[in-house]
Amino acid sequence: MDRNNELNHLVLSESNLMRVISWAVAADQKAGIILTFVLFSLAYLFSQTNEGIKLFFTLIKQSENLNILLSYICLTLLILLFSLCGFFLFLAGFHLASALRPRVAPHSAKKSLFFFGSIAQMPCDEFTEEFSALDHGKTLKAICDQTFNVAKVISAKYQHISDSMWWFQYGILLLAGFSLLCQLMTQILSR
């Protein structure tokens, strides 16, 4: 391979690695935005807990005035909606935290002169010596290895984000149901 082709190959490999790394940045930004909504939803859910507790005691006090079976069905439904919503939102948050803090050990299980974990474990002189000794072929293999490792991390990030979106959307539906049922029960009991 002539020198021009070697340089073009290296530039192509480096730009591919940078493109893959930019996907990681985009995944982290998405995860951060979604995590904000998840935490806001959890805060809203727990702020509604006080109203739910008031409803619980009101239902117990007024159970002789209301249909007892209806009171307990509504109470059970409130508790179920609250519990499931909290669980789903917690799982969404867990997956987002996993996306933001992925496993970063090299998936290829090779020591890499382009992976920060491998570099940090080497003495400075050893790293400088090995990096200086890289020729075109070794550099290309090291960049491809690093691209592979980063792609594996990003794949896991996107899977966690996808899973979190699933849990989040159902958690939001349950949160809406819980809020509506709380409002409906408050209206009924205030009559």
FIRORO-143854 format. One record per atom (N, C-alpha, C): x, y, z; residue in one letter. Coordinates in steps of 0.05 Angstrom, whole numbers, plus 5000, padded with zeros to 4 digits. Layout:
residues N
XYZA;...
END
This chain:
residues 191
501749765000M;500050005000M;501850255000M;501350434983D;503050674982D;502350865005D;504051055011R;503851235034R;501251385034R;500251475010N;497851635008N;495451465016N;495351215007N;493151035013N;493150965043N;495550935054E;495750875083E;494651105099E;495351345092L;494351585106L;491351605104L;490351565079N;487451575075N;485951365092N;487151125093H;485950915109H;485850995139H;488051105148L;488251195176L;486151415182L;486051605164V;484151825168V;481251725168V;480651535150L;478051415149L;477351275175L;479251125185S;478950975211S;478551165234S;480151375235E;479851575257E;477151715255E;476351785231S;473751935229S;471451745236S;471751485230N;469651295237N;469551275268N;471851265281L;471951255310L;470651505322L;471251735311M;470051985321M;467051985317M;466151875295R;463251865289R;461851685310R;463151455316V;462051275336V;461951405363V;464151545370I;464251685396I;462051895398I;461452035375S;459352235376S;456652105381S;456251855374W;453751715380W;453551685411W;455751635424A;455751605453A;454951865466A;455952085456V;455152345467V;452152395463V;451152325439A;448252365434A;446652185453A;447551935457A;446051755475A;446051865503A;448351975513D;448352085540D;446552325542D;446352485522Q;444552725523Q;441652635524Q;440952435507K;438252325508K;437552215535K;439452055546A;438951935572A;438652145594A;440152355593G;439952565613G;437252715611G;436352765587I;433752895584I;431452715594I;431552465586I;429452275595I;429552235625I;431952225637L;432252195666L;430952435681L;431252665670T;429952905681T;426952865683T;425752765661F;422852715661F;422052495681F;423752285682V;423152065701V;423252165730V;425252325737L;425452425764L;423152615770L;422452785751F;420152965754F;417652805759F;417252595744S;414852425747S;414752285774S;417152185783L;417252065810L;416652265831L;417652505828A;417152725848A;414152785849A;412952805825Y;410052855824Y;408452625837Y;409252385831L;407852145843L;407952165873L;410352215884F;410552215913F;409252465925F;409052685910S;407552915920S;404552855922S;403652665906Q;400852585906Q;400252385929Q;402352285941T;402052085962T;400352195985T;400852445993N;399352576014N;396352576009N;395652645984E;392852635976E;391752355977E;393352165968G;392451885969G;392051785997G;393751866016I;393451786044I;390951906056I;390452166049K;387952286058K;385552136048K;385652066022L;383451916010L;383051646024L;385251516031F;385151256045F;383551286071F;384351476087F;382951506113F;380051606110F;379551766090T;376851866085T;375151626077T;376251456060L;374651216052L;374051036075L;376051006093I;375650836116I;373450956134I;373551216139K;371551346157K;368751336145K;368651376118Q;365951396106Q;365051136094Q;366450916101S;365750666088S;362950566095S;361850656119E;359150576125E;357150736109E;357850976101N;356151136084N;356151056055N;358450966046L;358850886018L;358550586016L;358450495992N;358550205988N;361350115996N;361449936015I;364049846026I;365749706004I;364449545988L;365949405967L;367149605947L;365649805940L;366650015921L;369050165934L;368750225960S;370950365974S;373550205973S;373349945979Y;375749775979Y;376849725951Y;375149715932I;376049675904I;377649925896I;376550165901C;377950415894C;380550435910C;380550365935L;382950375951L;385050185941L;384249945934T;386149745923T;387249845896T;385549955880L;386450055854L;388450285858L;387850465877L;389750685882L;392550575890L;392550385908I;395050275918I;396450125895I;394949985879L;396149835857L;397350035836L;395850235829L;396850435810L;399350575820L;399250655846F;401550785858F;404050605857F;403650355866S;405950165867S;407050105840S;405350045821L;406349985794L;407650225781L;406450455784C;407650705773C;410450745784C;410650735810G;413250775823G;415250565814G;414450315811F;416250105802F;417150145773F;415250215755F;415950265727F;417850505724F;417250715739L;418950955737L;421750895749L;421850735770F;424350655782F;426050495761F;424750305748L;426150155727L;427150325704L;425550525697A;426350705676A;428850855685A;428850955710G;431151095721G;433650905723G;433150655730F;435350465732F;436650425704F;435050385684H;436150345657H;437650605647H;436550835654L;437951075646L;440651105660L;440651045686A;443151045701A;445150855689A;444250615680S;445950425668S;446950525641S;445350675627A;446250795601A;448351005606A;447951165627L;449951375633L;452551265645L;452451035657R;454750915669R;455150635659R;455950605633P;456150345621P;458750195629P;458849945622R;461249785626R;463249875605R;465449975614V;467450085595V;469949925591V;470049685602A;472349515598A;472449435569A;474849405558P;475049335529P;473549065524P;471649075505H;470148835498H;471948635482H;473948735469S;475648555454S;477748425472S;477848505497A;479648405518A;482648435510A;483148635494K;485948695486K;486748955500K;489348975506K;490449225516K;490549415492K;489349655496S;489249845474S;490650105481S;492150195462L;493550455466L;491650685460L;489150635453F;487250845448F;484950835468F;485050655488F;482950635508F;484050745534F;482550935545F;483451085569F;484050895593F;482450675595G;482950495617G;485550345615G;486250265591S;488850125586S;491150325590S;490750565580I;492950765582I;493450835611I;491350865627A;491650945655A;493050725671A;492850475663Q;494150255678Q;497150225671Q;498050355650M;500850335641M;502550555653M;505050495659P;506850715666P;507150905642P;507651155648C;507851355627C;509951285606C;512251205615D;514451135597D;513750905579D;512450705590E;511650475574E;509650555552E;507650725560F;505750815541F;507050975518F;508851155526T;510251325506T;511851155487T;513250955498E;514850775482E;513150615462E;511050495473E;509350325456E;507850495435E;506950725443F;505450895424F;507350995402F;509751065409S;511751165390S;512550935370S;512350695379A;513150465362A;510950375343A;508650495345L;506450405327L;507050475298L;506750275281D;506950335252D;504150345241D;503950375215H;501250415202H;499450175208H;500349935205G;498749695209G;497749665237G;499549705257K;498749685285K;496849915293K;497350155282T;495650375288T;492850325277T;492650225254L;490050165241L;488549955257L;489949745265K;488649535282K;487749645309K;489449815321A;488749925347A;486250115345A;486150265323I;483750445320I;481250275314I;481550065298C;479249895293C;478349755318C;480249665334D;479549535360D;478049735378D;479049975379Q;477750175396Q;474950245385Q;474650255359T;472050305347T;470050085354T;471049835354F;469449605361F;468549625390F;470449695408N;469849715437N;467749945442N;468150165429V;466250395433V;463550315422V;463450185399A;460850105388A;459349915406A;460749735419K;459449555439K;458249705462K;459749905472V;458750075494V;456250225485V;456350335461I;454050495451I;451650315446I;452150085436S;449949895432S;448449835458S;449949795479A;448749745506A;447350005516A;448550235511K;447250485519K;444550515505K;444450475479Y;441950505464Y;439850295473Y;440750055480Q;438849855490Q;437649945517Q;439350045534H;438350145560H;436450385556H;437050555538I;435250785533I;432650685522I;432750495504S;430250385492S;428550255514S;429850095532D;428449965554D;427250175572D;428750385578S;427750595596S;425350735585S;425250775558M;422950905546M;420450735549M;420850475546W;418550295550W;417450315578W;419150295598W;418250315626W;417150585632W;418350795621F;417451065626F;414651115615F;414151025590Q;411551085578Q;409250945594Q;409750705603Y;407650565618Y;407450685647Y;409750775657G;409650915683G;408051165682G;408351315660I;406851565657I;403851505654I;403151295639L;400251225637L;399151145664L;400651005680L;399750935707L;399551175725L;401451365722L;401351615737L;398851775730L;398151785705A;395751925697A;393251795709A;393251525708G;390951375720G;390751425750G;393051425763F;393051475792F;392051755798F;393051945784S;392252225788S;389252265783S;388352155761L;385452175754L;383652035775L;384551805784L;382951655804L;382951815830L;385151935838C;385252095862C;383352335860C;383352465837Q;381652695833Q;378652605833Q;378152385820L;375352285819L;374352205847L;376052075862M;375251995889M;374852235907M;376552435904T;376352685919T;373652815913T;372952825887Q;370352945879Q;368052795891Q;368152525890I;365952365900I;365652395930I;367952395944L;367852415974L;367052695984L;367452895967S;366853165976S;363853225974S;362353055962R;359453095959R;357953035985R;
END
